[in-house]
Amino acid sequence: MADSDPLDSLFREAVSAIDAGDVASLEQMLACHPRLLRDRLDSPGAWLRDKVGGALQGFFARPYLLWFVAEDPVRNQKLPANISLVARAIIRAAEREGVESLQEQLDYALRLVAWSCVARDCGVHIDLIDALVDAGASFGDTPEDALVNGNFAAAAHLVERGAKLTLATALCLGYQDDAMRLAQTASARHRQFSFVLAALRGNAEALALLLGLGVDVNAPSPDLMPHATPVHHAVSSGSLAAVKVLVEAGAVLDIRDTVYGGTPLGWAEYGERAEIAAYLREKGALA
């Protein structure tokens, strides 16, 4: 294959090597075609469009090759056991080539990995995090990114590796002493974000703690799924205990989310949360 071939074809072959965990073939490709380390895929072919759809207009727009190690967006529902070695091979090659965008690539790759449920389910989450952090990836808010998708072990490991412990992370990981300390200085906006994240994760204890600090039981977070209220997100978590905490604190049950137009009871019925739906009907909620 020559360098004059379309970038999309090069990407497709390199991504196939990533998916197969074929480090030797990938290293050979990167040596022959260093543009794979620098260039973003602006015009992906059907091989990628048909699998990830709208992600290419959203969080996975114009991807770098390194970002494919996360399997987020999901393409194959799996990652090879040696994916951290694959990531390290790409990073080494980029370092040798002096790729100016490497820091940007690393930082966003870490965020994608933090989100990735496939990396979690394949048991490669921690190794991938270490590969990126060892290479200098910046933490940003990656523990919170991990927690949005229920990746608790990844969030805890990111904190262990040096990521900042925030109120939201401390609450979701059950670090109660840290949570109480951080709550004293957290902004109102971050408290609301923490509240919504706790609802999303069905953490009744964290919700009760934040309510005691004056958090608005009905306010959405502008930073996390703002189309719905905390009680909507508690319903989606499947935690009846979390829903009860919010309802008993005065959650309004007739508010409709701004995307689907559903009430909390409507969400419970759609998600087949029978026990939660029965409780909400007892409280007079309407679908």
N, C-alpha and C positions, 0 to 999 in steps of 0.2 A: 504493500500500500504506500503511495507516495504522499508527500506533504500537500500536494495540490488537490487531493481528494477533499470533498466537502467536510467541514468540521463535524457535521451531524453524523456522518459515517464513522469518523474517528471516535467520537463520543460513544456511539453505539457499541463499537468493538471494545473500547476501554471499560465501559460499564458492564459488559458481559464478563470481562475478566474480574471485575470487582465482585459481581454476583457469584462467580464461581470460586472466589478466593484464590485465584490463580496469580500469585504475586510475581512469579517469573515472567509470565507473558505480559503482565501489566508494566513491569519495570522496563521490559524491552520496548514496549509501545511508547512509554514516556521518554525514553532515551532517543527514539527515532522521531518523535513528534512532540517536542517540548511545548508547542502551542496548547496542548491539552492541559498544561499546568497553568497557563496564563489566561486563555480565552474563555469567555462565558458562552454558553450555548444559547444563542439568540433565536435560532429558528429550528427547534427540535422537530424531528420527523414523527410519523405516526407511531413508531415503536415506543415513544415516550408520551405523546399527546393522548393516545388511546388509553393509557394506563392511569395517568395522574390528572388529566382533564384540567379543571379550573385552577389547580395549584400553580400552573405555569403562568397564570395571570395574577397570582397572589403571592404566597410566601415562598414559592419555589420558582419565581420568575428568573430567567436568564441564569441558570445554575452553573456553578463551577463543578468540575469533576469531583473534587473532594467531598462535596455535599452529598454525593450518592452513597457514601458509606453509612449514612444514618437510616436508610430505608424509611424516610419520612419526607415526602409523601410515600405511601405504601405502593409498591409495585409488585412484589413477589411474596409478601407475607413471611419472608425469612431472610436471614443473613448467614453467611458462612461463619463457622466457628473461629476462623482466623481473621475476621474483619479488622481487628485492631492492627494486625500486621500489614494488612492492605492499606489502611489509613497511614501508618507510619511510612510505608513505601512511597506513597504519594507525597507526603510531607518532606521526606528526605530529598526526593527528586526536585521538589519546588525550592528547597533551600539551596541545592547545588546550582540551580538555574537562576538564583537570585530573584525570584518572582516577587515583584513589589506588592502584589495584592494578597500575599500569603496571610498576613495578620487578619485581614477582612475574611478570608476564606476560613481560617481557623475559628474565629469568633462565632461566625454564623453556623459553622458545622457543629460546634459544641451546643448551640441552641437547638439545632435539629436533633442531635443525639439525645439531649435532655428530654425533648418531647417524645421521642420514639418509643412506642409500645412494642414494636417488633424487636428492637434491640433488647428491651427488658425481657420479653418472652423467650428470646433465643439465648438468654444468659450471657450476652456480650456487652451489656450496658457499661459495666464498670471498667472493663478493659478499653472500650472505645473512649470513655471519658478520660482515662489516664493517658491514652495516646495523644489526645488533643491538648490536654492540660500540660503534659510534659513538653509539648512543642511550643507552648506559650499562649494558648488560647485564653482570652479574657473571660472572666466569669459572668459579668453583667448580672442579669436576674435569672440565670439558668436554674437555680434550685426551685424558684417559683414556676418557671416553665415546666420543669419536670413534674411538679405537683399538680399542675392543671390536668395532666393526663394520668395522675395516680401513680407516678413513678417515684415512690417513697425512698427506695434504696438509693436511687440515683441522686435524689435531692440531698440525702444525708451524706453521701460520698462527696458530692460537690462541696458541701460545707466543710467536710474533713480536709479536702484538698485546698481550702482557703477561700471559698466563696463567702460573701458577706451573709451573716445570719440576720434575716429580717423578721419582723413580727409575723408575717404570713407563714414563713417557713417554720419558725419556732412553734407556732400553734399547730400546724399540720403534722409536724414530726413529734409532737408531744413534749416539747422542751418547755415545761410550764414556767419554771423560774426565769428562763430567758424571755419568754413571752411577756410575763408581767413586767420585766425590766424594760423591754423594748416598747411596750404599749405606752409607757409614760412619755416617750418622745416622738412616737410615730405621728405623722400628719393625719388629718382627718381623712384625706383621700386614701392613704395607705391603709388606715383602719378599715375603710369601706371595702377596699380591695381584699384585705385579709378576711373580712366577713363573708364576702361572696365566694372566695376560694374555700373557706371552711364549709359553706353551704354546699358547694359543688362536690366536696369530698365527704359530705354527710357527717361532719364532725360536730356533734351536738355539744360537747364540752367546750370547744373553742367558741362556738356561737354564743353560748351562755356567758362566757367570760367577756366577750366583746360587747354584748348587750349591756352588761354591767358597767361598761365604760362609756355608754351613751351612743353607741352606733345606731344608725337609723335602720330599723328592721325592714323597711320597705324600699330603701334606696338602692338602685343598681350601682354597680361600679363602672365608671367610664373606661376602666382599664382591663376589664375582664367580662366578656359576654354581656355587654350592656343592654341587650335587647330584652332581658328578662330580670325579674326581681329575685332577691335571695331565696324566697320560698319556691319559686319555680326551680331554681338550681338544687335546692334541697330535695325536691320531689324527684328530679332526675337522678340524684345520687342513690335513691332507693332506701334512704334511711328514715324510717318513721320517727325515730327519736329526734332527728334534726328538724323534721317538719313540725313536730309537736313543740319544740322549743320556740320556733318562729311564730307559730300560730298563737301560742299562749302569750307571746310578747306583743301581739297585736298585728301580725301580718295581715294585710288586706288580701282577700282571696278572690276578688272579682277583677283584678288587674289582668289585662291580656298582654302577652309579650308582643313586641313590635315587629317580629318577623313572621311568625306563624299565626298570630292572633289567638293564642290559646291561654286559658286560665290555668292556674296550678292544677285544678281537678282535671282539666282537659289533658294536661301533660301526663298526669298519673294514669288516666285511662289509655292514652295513646301508648305509653310505655309499659302498660300492663302491670302497674304497681297497685295491685288489688287492695292490699292492706292500707296503703296510703290513701287510695281513692275512697275507701269506705270511711276512713277517719275524716277526710275533708267533707264528705257528704253529711256526716254527723254534725259538723261545724257549720252547715248551711251553705257550703260552697256550691257554685254552679259551674257547669262545664262550658 
